[in-house]
Amino acid sequence: MSRDPESESRGWWQTLPGLLTAAAGIITALTGLLVAAHQTGFFDRSSQPVSQARSEPRPAADSPHPIPTESAAAAPIAGTSTSHALTLRENTEVRSGQTVFKLLSARLDPYSQDKVSLHLIVRMTNNDRFDANFWAASFRLLVDGSLQSPTNDLDELVSSHSAKEGDVEFVIPANISTAGLQMGDVGDGKPTITINLQPPR
């Protein structure tokens, strides 16, 4: 008995839509299963989100090296912990040639563990017909028998028949009670103005 080729071909085409329909149903079911698994977080259990913030480690309470913070207060220094003005003598004026130096005020400021900063406000009056230098070389401080130079770089020019004020700074030991200031004519054996470094009571 021989087979009819036309009927065999027609039967194959008639079953193909059924196979495609079945395949589409399987794909739809798998897609729904995958979507449901993703929504429940099944695939995210092994990894953490990238945007998750990492908390900084905190040192133990008994750690020998605690982490410093910006709000930590600085330790007070020895000698003086606050700035204060000094009481000056009545005569604080020195004449050197055509130049007159007058000490206007003095202040002690904290500097380091065992030192303080002595700030002096000085007015220089130039009575000469030429300009004159108003600089650190015109000042010395006698401390414990030794002359010290200013720590700041005062370097001004005072015009003829005019005056100018400047800041002269010395860094000295915190335990010094008095010092001698030289202005204009400086050097060993030159006159000094005594400055009481003790805070006013």
Secondary structure, 3 states (H helix, E strand, C coil): CCCCHHHHHHHHHHHHHHHHHHHHHHHHHHHHHHHHHHHCCHHHCCCCCCCCCCCCCCCCCCCCCCCCCCCCCCCCCCCCCCCEECCCCCCCEEEECCEEEEEEEEEEEECCCCEEEEEEEEEEEECCCCCEEEEHHHEEEEECCEEECCCCCCEEEECCCEEEEEEEEEEEECCCCEEEEEECCCCCCCCCEEEECCCCC
